[in-house]
Amino acid sequence: MSQHRPPNIGGGKISRRDFLKLLAAAGTVMTFTPFVDWGKFLPNPQEASGQRAKVELPDGSQANIKTFKVNSSQAVIYPKTNDPVLNKESFRTWQFIRLPEELGGNKNDQTAFRMYSMVCLHLWCLWKYWPQEGRKRGECPCHGSMYDPMTGMAFAGPASLQAPPSNVLPRLDLEVDNNGDLWIKPPNWSPSANGVVGYGRYLT
């Protein structure tokens, strides 16, 4: 008569009762996942000050509504520090987009722009915006998740199969001054507000 062997985890055997306890614990974690304040656990750029910050382009200039082209994008750092190592963190990397004309990118106000976390909501690769005709979307090179530039919602690939809020990219709110310069408003790192980098945002 063959004997039942308990599962072997980590090189050691565990009893059936302990194995079922592990399954129950995993189920509990999955049940309460939507209610966890992920902003306390994920490495969001929490040291962002309570004041607005300029949208600083890679060349050091401030983005301006008069010079930033329609249907184009740049990767920007927020919040930027004096430490070049910290500034290379993926969780500080954002895609600053001026929408295509058909989505309102020709307007001369903040509604023509979007600023989304570049951290893909699937497995945290960095996606980018493709302005070419027929694409005009965010695409992750790792597993093909695609994002709507208007809303930040995933519409294809594995990120689109994830439950809210993990199917919508975190977004920063912008404003334009009298000179046409673009500024980032102080964010609220919550899934119900600006979102949590690496976790997502509820689309409201």
Beta strands, then each sheet from edge to edge (+ up, - down):
strand 1: 8-9
strand 2: 12-13
strand 3: 53-54
strand 4: 72-77
strand 5: 93-98
strand 6: 113-117
strand 7: 128-130
strand 8: 137-139
strand 9: 146-147
strand 10: 154-156
strand 11: 174-176
strand 12: 182-184
sheet 1: 1+ 2-
sheet 2: 3+ 12- 11+
sheet 3: 4+ 5- 6+
sheet 4: 7+ 8- 9+ 10-
end
